[in-house]
């Protein structure tokens, strides 16, 4: 029997600059009250100029490596999830490998936006189960603040996002004690891609870059907030129920549910639909905003370090984002 993958180390890194809603009031026609009512966000972290997603990932990776009690030389594969790579190409996986000074091991990039961490987790799980790799570094990191539209036209979206990174170490469970990733469940519906996307730059545009790209301002991310909200509130609970049913579990068995931190109203709606006590739902969007692929592992690291997870607990993750993509994972901690 193949060994299940367990998370042996976690880490997070938030850039030091904190940007409050009051700070955004100074540059946009918005208010702290308006932002909090719509999203639950009070503040978020912004990276300085010259700092990319790979830099946040590396800092988080160092903490995860320390948490796992391993030497970085033991890592034999890297998986990186981000919506905002440092460059158009290559992805950040190879940059993480180089900045950590690792051997020339493989580095895989996952581009599934807010669902990126769970998609990456599913890949790591398969590699561990098949014995392909023994110690995988999985990083999720985002620098969104450098490309948001801070005009009144883009304020609805600009107020939501923050920067941050997180990482986990995955290894095979040496004991037959039921711990580990029980199952992952991945979904996508590309019919709605234009409801949450960044249209430019595009390889379909010839030339890819010209003056019109900037004049039309189509390189800023755009969102149909109502449709995203509606679908997120439906799809995340469905994905959780699928994960529970697959493993013969019920909502009552869940010790901690960590949903992607897109909007606190969404998290509350997910809890209501699942009929799970809100105190069992991880929530930190008030301090970090939406950190896209990094939001779930940031919250996971907080939960671990605060002692909210005990050995044998049932942990469920769920996400929804651009694509549309959504996902869930059931884990016996």
Secondary structure, DSSP 8 states (H G I E B T S, - for coil): ----EEEEEEEEE--SEEEEHHHHHTTSS--HHHHHHHH---EEEE--TT--HHHHHHHHHHHHHHHHT--GGG--EEEEE-SS-SSSSS-HHHHHHHHTT--S-EEEEE--GGGHHHHHHHHHHHHHHTTS-SEEEEEEEE--GGG---STTTHHHHTTB--EEEEEEEEE-SS-SS-EEEEEEEEE-GGGGGGEE---S-TTSSSSS-HHHHHTTTTS-EE-HHHHHHHHHHHHHHHHHHHHHHTT--GGG-SEEEE--S-HHHHHHHHHHHT--GGGEE--HHHH-B-TTHHHHHHHHHHHHTT---TT-EEEEEEEETTTEEEEEEEE-
